[in-house]
C-alpha cells in the first residue's frame, strides 16, 4: 500500500467516526425531545382540566343559586316574608351530641338514651349576651 491509499483509509475512517458521533448526538437529542414533548403534553392536559374546573366554578358563581346562598350566609339577608331563626352554637352542639350518641347506641344495639338538657329561658338569654 502506498501512502495515498493509506491516507484515503484514514480520511474515510475519520469521516465515519464523525458521522457516527453526529448520528449518536442526533439520536440522543431526539429521545430527549420526545420525553420533553410527552411531559409538555401531560402538562397541557392537566392545565386544560384545571381550566375546565375553573370555568365550571365561574359558571356556578355567576348563577343565581350562588348569589342567593352568599347573600343569605355572608350578608344575613332573607327573602320577603321569610322568618330567620338564630340557634346558638351551644344548642347546636347539644343536638349534634344527642344525634351522635343515638347513632352510636343504634350501632351497638343498646337501648337508646338521649339526654336533652332543658335550659331555662333566663339562662339562654344570659348565655346569648355574656358567652
C-alpha positions in Angstrom: 0.0 0.0 0.0 1.2 3.4 -0.8 0.7 6.5 1.2 -2.3 7.8 -0.8 -4.3 4.7 -0.2 -3.4 4.8 3.5 -4.4 8.5 3.6 -7.8 7.6 1.9 -8.5 4.9 4.6 -7.5 7.3 7.4 -9.8 10.1 5.9 -12.6 7.6 5.4 -12.2 6.3 9.0 -12.3 9.9 10.3 -15.4 10.7 8.3 -17.1 7.5 9.5 -16.2 8.4 13.1 -17.5 11.9 12.7 -20.8 10.7 11.1 -21.2 8.1 13.9 -20.7 10.7 16.6 -23.1 13.1 14.8 -25.8 10.4 14.4 -25.5 9.4 18.1 -25.9 13.1 19.2 -28.9 13.5 17.0 -30.5 10.2 18.3 -29.9 11.3 21.9 -31.4 14.7 21.1 -34.5 13.1 19.6 -35.1 10.9 22.6 -34.7 13.8 25.0 -37.0 16.0 22.9 -39.6 13.2 22.8 -39.5 12.9 26.6 -39.9 16.6 26.9 -42.8 16.6 24.4 -44.6 13.9 26.4 -44.1 15.9 29.6 -45.4 19.1 28.0 -48.4 17.2 26.7 -49.2 15.9 30.2 -48.9 19.5 31.5 -51.2 20.8 28.8 -53.8 18.1 29.7 -53.6 19.0 33.4 -53.9 22.7 32.6 -56.9 22.0 30.4 -58.6 20.0 33.2 -57.9 22.9 35.6 -59.2 25.4 33.1 -62.4 23.3 32.7 -62.8 23.1 36.5 -62.3 26.9 36.9 -64.8 27.6 34.2 -67.4 25.4 36.0 -66.7 27.2 39.3 -67.0 30.6 37.5 -70.3 29.5 35.9 -71.6 28.4 39.3 -70.6 31.6 40.9 -72.4 33.6 38.2 -75.6 31.6 38.9 -78.5 32.9 40.9 -78.2 30.0 43.3 -74.7 31.0 44.4 -75.7 34.7 44.7 -78.7 33.8 46.9 -76.6 31.4 49.0 -73.9 34.0 49.6 -76.5 36.7 50.3 -78.0 34.5 53.0 -74.8 33.2 54.5 -72.5 36.2 54.3 -74.8 39.2 54.4 -77.5 37.6 56.6 -80.2 38.6 54.1 -83.6 37.0 53.7 -86.4 36.8 51.2 -89.5 38.9 51.8 -91.9 37.2 54.1 -89.3 34.7 55.3 -88.5 34.3 59.0 -84.9 33.7 60.1 -84.1 31.8 63.3 -80.8 32.1 65.1 -79.8 29.0 67.0 -76.9 29.4 69.5 -73.9 27.2 68.9 -74.2 25.6 72.3 -77.7 24.3 71.5 -76.5 23.0 68.1 -73.7 21.2 69.9 -76.2 19.6 72.3 -78.3 18.4 69.3 -75.2 17.1 67.5 -74.1 15.2 70.6 -77.5 13.7 71.0 -77.6 12.5 67.4 -74.1 11.1 67.7 -75.0 9.2 70.9 -78.2 8.0 69.2 -76.3 6.6 66.2 -73.7 5.0 68.5 -76.4 3.4 70.5 -78.2 2.1 67.4 -75.0 0.7 66.0 -74.2 -1.3 69.2 -77.9 -2.5 69.6 -78.1 -0.9 73.0 -81.2 0.9 74.2 -81.3 4.4 73.1 -80.8 7.0 75.8 -81.0 10.6 74.7 -80.4 13.2 77.2 -81.9 16.6 76.4 -80.8 19.4 78.7 -83.6 21.8 79.5 -82.1 25.3 79.9 -84.3 27.9 81.4 -85.0 31.0 79.2 -83.2 33.4 81.6 -80.1 31.2 81.3 -80.4 31.2 77.5 -80.5 35.0 77.4 -77.6 35.2 79.8 -75.6 32.8 77.6 -76.5 34.7 74.5 -75.3 38.1 75.8 -72.4 37.1 78.0 -70.9 34.0 76.4 
